[in-house]
């Protein structure tokens, strides 16, 4: 079977969770019997493909199943082509109105409008995949008129191998000593930026956020405020060369996010055996167990107490980290491949 696994704007999303999730799919499928192509355009040239379309010529590669990972105009065009040619269509819901809010400037105003678009867009699919049962419940509430199946984004443990070797160099680079509280990924207010900084103001240990942040007109007011004038013990690194450096340098992963579809960086921290302190959200209750492989917190005071316990107690850090590594192993790329193949088979069978 020839599968189109499509991510429009791929070069701009290589630093994002969506880009990482798509990479996981493609790496998992590399071990499957399916032929996977990543562009619908002949010669993988978008301008050439659009030119052929305007000329009334054939546009898309010959494929047996379409799997799209984004919601933009390119994906909408590919989806319409799949429908027009009776090609089975899977749309992967990495974007919801809930997790879009507080990501960029004015995103809170756009989120309600986005919900209407997503209802239409995802309802075109023969099957919608999403990272969690929590995400599924949001889509059902829109409502999306298509079958919806939760499937973990997975974690690429092989990509993180050797992270320990980066500990000394990255701690020296950012002048870090003692237990380091850290987060990984794009810096958004929705991911708990303000709480992260306010916790740092109450706890005397280094806090580091490894990941890029916007400083232009699209950046939110709070992102500009905290990244331009952070607390004395907070460091925003911007883009780093090797993600393993973040997991090597950090000791306690802190993620006070306000909404999340799953959290790939959480799974990466767990795969590296780091204790994780997370917001008490339905999606984390779905995958993790408080006090066993994580600590879940619902207020500033609970976060502060959890972090201070971990800073004082290396044995607790080790126990939670070891359990977290076992949990991450349940989200392997091998499991992701099995679930993708099952999803593809189900859609093809329904189309016969």
NORRAQUI-V342724 format. One record per backbone hydrogen bond with DSSP energy under -0.5 kcal/mol. CO is the residue of the C=O (numbers start at 1). NH is the residue of the N-H. E is the energy in kcal/mol with one decimal. If there is no record, write none. Layout:
CO | NH | E
CO | NH | E
This chain:
1 | 3 | -0.6
1 | 35 | -2.6
2 | 64 | -3.0
2 | 65 | -1.3
3 | 5 | -0.7
3 | 37 | -3.0
4 | 6 | -0.8
4 | 67 | -2.9
6 | 69 | -2.3
7 | 10 | -0.8
9 | 12 | -1.0
9 | 13 | -1.1
10 | 13 | -0.6
13 | 16 | -1.7
13 | 19 | -0.6
16 | 20 | -2.1
17 | 21 | -2.7
18 | 22 | -2.3
19 | 23 | -2.2
20 | 24 | -2.2
21 | 25 | -1.9
22 | 26 | -2.4
23 | 27 | -2.5
24 | 28 | -2.6
25 | 29 | -2.7
26 | 30 | -1.0
28 | 31 | -1.3
29 | 32 | -1.9
34 | 36 | -0.6
35 | 3 | -3.2
35 | 37 | -0.5
37 | 5 | -2.9
38 | 7 | -0.6
40 | 61 | -1.9
41 | 44 | -2.6
42 | 45 | -1.0
44 | 46 | -0.6
45 | 49 | -2.4
46 | 50 | -2.6
47 | 51 | -2.3
48 | 52 | -2.3
49 | 53 | -2.1
50 | 54 | -2.6
51 | 55 | -1.4
52 | 57 | -2.9
53 | 56 | -1.5
59 | 42 | -1.1
61 | 63 | -0.6
64 | 88 | -0.6
65 | 4 | -2.9
66 | 90 | -3.0
67 | 6 | -2.7
68 | 92 | -2.8
72 | 76 | -2.4
73 | 77 | -2.3
74 | 78 | -2.2
75 | 79 | -2.7
76 | 80 | -2.3
77 | 81 | -2.1
78 | 82 | -2.4
79 | 83 | -2.4
80 | 84 | -2.5
81 | 85 | -1.4
82 | 87 | -3.0
83 | 86 | -1.2
86 | 88 | -0.5
88 | 66 | -2.7
89 | 126 | -2.4
89 | 127 | -1.3
90 | 68 | -2.4
91 | 93 | -0.6
91 | 129 | -1.9
92 | 94 | -1.5
93 | 131 | -0.6
96 | 100 | -1.1
97 | 101 | -1.2
100 | 103 | -1.1
102 | 190 | -2.4
104 | 107 | -2.1
106 | 109 | -0.7
106 | 110 | -1.4
107 | 111 | -2.1
108 | 112 | -0.6
110 | 113 | -0.6
110 | 114 | -2.5
111 | 115 | -1.8
112 | 116 | -0.9
113 | 117 | -1.6
114 | 118 | -3.0
115 | 119 | -2.1
116 | 120 | -1.7
117 | 121 | -3.1
118 | 122 | -2.7
119 | 123 | -1.2
120 | 124 | -0.5
121 | 124 | -1.2
122 | 125 | -1.5
127 | 91 | -1.9
127 | 129 | -0.5
128 | 149 | -3.1
129 | 93 | -3.7
130 | 151 | -3.3
132 | 136 | -2.0
133 | 137 | -2.3
134 | 138 | -1.6
135 | 139 | -2.3
136 | 140 | -2.7
137 | 141 | -1.4
138 | 142 | -0.6
139 | 142 | -1.2
139 | 143 | -0.5
139 | 144 | -1.7
144 | 146 | -1.2
147 | 128 | -2.8
149 | 130 | -1.7
155 | 157 | -1.3
156 | 159 | -0.7
156 | 160 | -0.7
157 | 160 | -1.0
157 | 161 | -0.5
158 | 161 | -0.9
160 | 163 | -1.4
162 | 165 | -1.3
163 | 166 | -1.7
164 | 167 | -1.6
166 | 170 | -2.5
167 | 171 | -2.1
168 | 172 | -2.2
169 | 173 | -2.2
170 | 174 | -1.8
171 | 176 | -2.8
172 | 175 | -0.9
177 | 206 | -0.5
179 | 181 | -0.5
180 | 251 | -2.6
180 | 252 | -2.3
181 | 208 | -2.4
182 | 254 | -2.8
183 | 210 | -2.8
186 | 188 | -0.8
188 | 193 | -0.9
189 | 192 | -2.2
190 | 258 | -3.3
190 | 259 | -0.7
192 | 196 | -2.6
193 | 197 | -2.2
194 | 198 | -2.7
195 | 199 | -2.6
196 | 200 | -1.6
197 | 201 | -1.4
198 | 202 | -0.6
199 | 202 | -1.2
199 | 203 | -0.9
203 | 205 | -1.6
206 | 181 | -2.5
207 | 235 | -2.3
208 | 183 | -1.9
208 | 210 | -0.6
209 | 211 | -0.7
209 | 237 | -1.9
209 | 238 | -0.5
210 | 185 | -2.6
211 | 238 | -1.0
212 | 187 | -2.2
216 | 219 | -1.5
218 | 105 | -2.9
220 | 224 | -2.1
221 | 225 | -2.4
222 | 226 | -2.5
223 | 227 | -2.2
224 | 228 | -1.8
225 | 229 | -1.6
231 | 234 | -2.0
233 | 207 | -2.8
235 | 209 | -2.8
235 | 237 | -0.6
238 | 211 | -0.9
242 | 245 | -2.2
243 | 246 | -0.8
243 | 247 | -1.3
244 | 248 | -1.9
245 | 249 | -2.3
246 | 250 | -2.2
251 | 275 | -0.7
252 | 182 | -2.7
252 | 254 | -0.6
253 | 277 | -3.1
255 | 257 | -1.2
255 | 279 | -1.3
263 | 267 | -1.5
264 | 268 | -2.2
265 | 269 | -2.6
266 | 270 | -2.5
267 | 271 | -2.6
268 | 272 | -1.3
269 | 274 | -2.4
270 | 273 | -2.2
275 | 253 | -2.5
276 | 278 | -0.5
276 | 295 | -1.9
277 | 255 | -2.8
278 | 297 | -2.7
279 | 281 | -1.8
281 | 284 | -0.6
281 | 285 | -1.9
282 | 286 | -1.7
283 | 287 | -1.0
284 | 288 | -2.9
289 | 292 | -2.0
289 | 293 | -1.9
289 | 294 | -0.9
294 | 291 | -3.1
295 | 278 | -2.8
297 | 280 | -2.5
299 | 303 | -2.3
300 | 304 | -2.7
301 | 305 | -2.5
302 | 306 | -2.3
303 | 307 | -2.7
304 | 308 | -2.4
305 | 309 | -2.2
306 | 310 | -2.0
307 | 311 | -2.5
308 | 312 | -1.9
309 | 313 | -1.6
312 | 314 | -0.6
313 | 317 | -1.8
314 | 318 | -2.3
315 | 319 | -2.4
316 | 320 | -2.6
317 | 321 | -2.3
318 | 322 | -2.4
319 | 323 | -2.1
320 | 324 | -2.4
321 | 325 | -2.0
322 | 326 | -1.4
323 | 327 | -2.0
324 | 328 | -2.5
325 | 329 | -1.5
326 | 330 | -0.6
327 | 330 | -1.4
328 | 331 | -2.0
329 | 332 | -0.9
331 | 155 | -2.0
332 | 336 | -1.8
333 | 337 | -2.5
334 | 338 | -1.9
335 | 339 | -2.2
336 | 340 | -2.6
337 | 341 | -2.7
338 | 342 | -1.9
339 | 343 | -2.0
340 | 344 | -2.8
341 | 345 | -2.4
342 | 346 | -2.1
343 | 347 | -2.1
344 | 348 | -2.4
345 | 349 | -2.4
346 | 350 | -2.0
347 | 351 | -1.3
348 | 352 | -0.7
349 | 352 | -0.8
